Amino acid sequence: MERQPISVDVWLAEKRLGLPRRLSPEEAVGEIAQGARLIDARLLEQKMADGVIPGAIEVGLNVLEWRCHPESPNRDPRITEGDFKQRLIILCNQGYSSSAAAHRLNQELGMSNVTDVEGGFQAWKAAGLPWEPFREAV
């Protein structure tokens, strides 16, 4: 029997069910101060247009699992070094694709301490939290 498509809203709600509590931008700042790692998974075009968060680790969604998993040969040591039980916080532009990404890391790869930022970068910026204009790497 062919499965009927579901709405993206229902699909996203299902992905968010298994996540640890999602964080407001202000709560994310508090967790980062306690050692959580913030991963900015936005597209380059979004970063160029809107700016970046100082100290965030930039990882594309297409390689996120390989950079974040502690046993991946392509892991990013900025993410996986030290106590891997440390919280990972995924940030996208508006808080949608970051929920799906956090779900993949949590539910599919068993990395239980991953969540995302409600409202993404747009909510971060609207809250008046630190950000800076994008600068090309030299």
N, C-alpha and C positions, 0 to 999 in steps of 0.2 A: 504494500500500500504506500502510495506517495505521500510524503509529509507536506503539510500545508505551511507556507511561510508564516512567520510570526512578525509582529511589528518590531522595529528596532528598539522602541521604548521597552517592550516586554523583554527582548533579548538582553538589553542593557541592565534592566532590573534584575534579571536572573544572574548575570555576571557579578553584580554588586552584592548579592545575597551572601556569598561566601567570603567576602572581604572582611578583614578587621575594620573597625569603624573608620570611615573616611574622615579626613581632617580638614578643618577650615584652614585658610592660609595662615592665620595667627597660631593655630595649634601646631601646624607644620613647623613654623619658626621655633616654637618651644621644643619640639622634638629634635630639630636640627641642633639646637643648643645643647641637647643631651647626647649628641653623637649620631643621630640618624643621618642617613645619606639621602640627599635630594637629587633625583634623576630627572633632568629636563629632556623629555622625549619629543618635543615639538619639531616641526619641520624647519629647516634652515631659513626658508622664506619667512616664516612666522617670527623667528628670532631676529632676522634682519629688520623686519617691519616694526616689531613691538619692543625689542630689547631682550636682555638676559638677566638672570638672577646670579649675582656674584656667589661663587662657591658651588653652584650646581654642577653636577657631572652631566655632560651632554652625551646622550646615547640615543641613536635612532631606534624607532619602534621595530624596524626590520632586523635589528641585531640584538635587541634587548635581552632575550633569553640567554644568548651566548655570552654577553658581557656580564650578566648578573649571577649566573649559576656558579657556585663555588667550585664545581668539578669540571667546568668547561675549559678546554685548552685555550679558548679565546676570551676568557674572562678578563674583566678590567680590574686590576689590583686595587684601584681607588675604591671600588665597590666591594670587592671580596676579601680584602686583607683584614686581618684582625679578627675580632669576634663577629662571626657571620650571623649571629643571632640579632645583630643590630638592625634596627628598622630601616627599610628602604621605602622611600616616598616617591611615587611616580607623579610627574606633573606634565600635563599636555596643555593645549591652548584654553579649553573650556571645561575640562573635567569629564570628557566622554571616553576618548580612546585610552586615557590613563586607567580608567576603571577596567576596561577589557584587558589591558596589559597586566595590571595588578592581579586580575583573576587568573591569567595564564601562569604567572609566576607562582601564585598561591596554590591554586587548585590543580593545575596540570603538572607543575614541577615540584610541588611540595615545599615551597619556600613560604612558610606561614606568617612571616612578619613583614609583608609587603602591603602597602595601601596607597591611596592616591589623594590628591588635593581637590576638594569640592570647588568647582568653578575654574580650576586650572590657573594658568598665568593671568588671565583676564581678571579673575577675582583677587589674585595676589596683588596685582598692580592697583586695582580699585581700592584695596585695603590700605594703600600707602606703604606697602612693605618694600624693602630694598630691591632695586633693579637698576640696570644701567643700559645705555644704548649698545647695540651690537657693534663690535669692532672686528674687522677682518684680522685673522691671524697673520703675523708677519713672519 
